[in-house]
Amino acid sequence: MNLDNNHIDDFVKQVVKKATLEKPGNEFVPSLMDKINELKPENIIINVSPIISRGGWFIIAFIIMSVFAMLFLFGSTTLSFPDYSFSFNNIISTYSVINIPKVFLVGLLAFVFYFIIQIYVIVKQTNNIYT
């Protein structure tokens, strides 16, 4: 058994020594480049559908803007919730008035504004890449 392995090892060593590097033909690189050019992104159709439609974003923006408009138009920094007759009436009456500072409201408004601008810029850049 050991002799058979030695013969196989010697045979493999001789074959490996005699083997040379195989060089590709002249048409290899151009044919490979043609295949790569066929796979360019222009030839690939990507169907992208947004999770929230454009109309949905307008509704969300309208709701946010109307909440902030009501806060500023009423001139009060206090939000009050109506009392409901639930069994948790004591808890609701304890937290029925929430004081929100104007600085916080302005900061939140600025954050939402810049967040919307950021989403708009990201969408524009993504559309420019894939079109």
Buried (B, 14 or more C-beta within 10 A) or exposed (E): EEEEEEEEEEEEEEEEEEEEEEEEEEEEEEEEEEEEEEEEEEEEEEEEEEEEEEEEBEEEEEEBEEEBEEBBEEEEBEBEEEEEEEEEEEEBEEEEEEEEEEEEBEEBBEEBEEEBEEEEEEEEEEEEEEE
